[in-house]
Amino acid sequence: MKAGWVGRLEEGLVATLIALMTVITFMQVVARYVFNYSFVWALELTTFLFAGLIFFGISYGVRVGAHIGVDVLIRILPRGVARAVTILATLLCIVYTVIVFVGSWQYVGKMYEIGILAQDMPIPQWIPRAVLPLGFALLFFRFCQVLVHVIRGEGWGLVADEAGDALKMLDEGDREGRL
């Protein structure tokens, strides 16, 4: 699928979150072992950043076809049936995403109402937890893209062809004399 501005934003978020986690963890290790000092907030912030990485990474994985899937059944079915099964699977993924989005929206709303602060940082708990509905909204968008892609007949959708990709790479390596 084409990246577009949402894809670039998604990639930027994932890269930024990984970079921030790395820098904060490095700073914590240096502070602890060189200066015998520890940042109280470092573990909690890294945990929040990791949660963001997970929930934005899920949709990124759908976009690039990186999620693991078992496609043995799909591969042996006739093309029309396989397409119908893929559409059904994608619709079920969309339903699941909507259910979790609604639940996470309610959860974050309750956290907002209660007003609990994070343990080690002076921010309300609902702020880092907002990654839940945001991530699932993005995942919903990605599954809708997959559904449109499959309905138009532009691809299989949910599962990448790892074996086919590996064979293509092997063949390209043979042709280029690398192997």
N, C-alpha and C positions, 0 to 999 in steps of 0.2 A: 504494500500500500504506500502511496505517496505520503510524505511526512506532513507537508503543510505547516501552517503556523502553530497549530496545536501540537503537532509532532515535534517541532523545534522547541516549543516551550517544555514539553514533556522531557525531551532529551536534556535540555538545559537544567531542568529541575533535578533529574536523576544525577547528572554530572556534578551539579552544585552540592547536592546532599552528600554524595560520596566524598567530594573534596573537603567539605566542612567536617565530616566525621573523621577523616584522616588527619586533618590539621588539629582538631580538638584533642583527639586521642594522642597524637604525637606530643602536643604541648603538655598534656597530663603526664605522660611518661617522663618527659624531660624534667618537668617540675617536681615530680615525685622522686626520681632517682638521682637527679643532679642537685636540686635545691632543697630536697627533703620537705617539699611543700605539695599540697594537693588542692586543686580547684574543686570546691564542693559541688558545683553545678555541672561539672563536665560529664559525669556518667548519665545524669538525667537528660541533659541536652543531646548527648549522643544517642540515647535511647529514643528520644522524640524524632531526631533526624533519621534514624534507622526505620522507624515506623513510616515516615514519609517516603523513604526509599522503597519500602515494600509496597505501599499502596499506589504509588505512582509507577513503580516498576511492573506491577501486574498488568496495567494497561499497555505499557511499553512492550511487554512480552507478547501480548495479543497482537499488537500492531506489526511486530517483526516476525511473528510466528515462532517464538522461542519457547513456548510452553510445551511440555512433554505431553504426548498424546498417543493412544494406541489406535492405530488406523488399520489394523489387520482386517477387521470386518468391512470397513468402508472400501478397502482395496479389492475385495472379492465380490462385492455387490455390483450389479449392473449400474451403469453411469447415472441413470435417472433415479434409481432407488438410493444410490449413494448421495446424490444431491439432495433428495428429500430428507434423508437421515441427517445430513449436515445442517440443513435448514432447521429441522426440529431441534437438534442439539444446540444450535445457536439461539433459537427462541427460548429454550430452557435456561441457557446461560443468561439471557436478558432478563428473564423472570427472576432468577436467583439474584442478579445484580440489583434489580429494583427492590426486592425484599430486603436485602442487606442495606441498601441505600436508605430506605425508609427507617429501618431499625437504628442505623447509625445516626441519622438525622435526629431522631427522637432522643437517642443517648446523648448526643452533643447538646441538644436543647436542655435536657435535664441538668447536665453539667453546668451549663450557662446559668440556669435558674438557681442552682445550689450555690454557685460561686466559690467552689473550692480552689485553693491555690495549689500550684505544683509544690512538691516537697522541698526542693533545693533552689528553686528559682521563683522570683516574685511575679509570676504570670498566672492567670486563671487556667485551670485544667482544660477548659473547653477549647482553648486556642490550639494546643498541639493535637488534641483529639479531633479537631475539625478536618484532619487529613482523611479520616474515615469516609465521611460523605463525599468529600472532594475526589478522593481516589475512586470510589465506586461510581460517581457521576462520570468520570473520565472512562472508566471501564465500560459503563453503559454505552457511551459514545462509540467506543472501539468495537463492541459487539454489534452495534447497529451498523457500523461500517462493514464489518465482516458479513452480516446478513445481506446487505445491499450488494456486496461484492459477489456473494454466492448466487443470489437471485439473478443477477445480470449474467451469470455464467463466466465470470472473470477469474475464477479460481475455486479451490476446495475450501478455503476459509480457515477453520480453526487450527488445523494441525499441519505443521511443516513437514516436508518430505526429507527427513534427515538422511536416509539411506541414499536417495536419489542425489541429494546435494553432495554427499561424500563420494559417490561414484563419479559425478561430474568433476569434482576437484581432482580425483585420482586420474581421470582421463586427461584433464588439462595438464596435470603434472607430467604425465607420460609424453604428451605432445611437446612440452617445453623442455624435456630432457632432464627434469629435476629428480626423477626417481631412478 
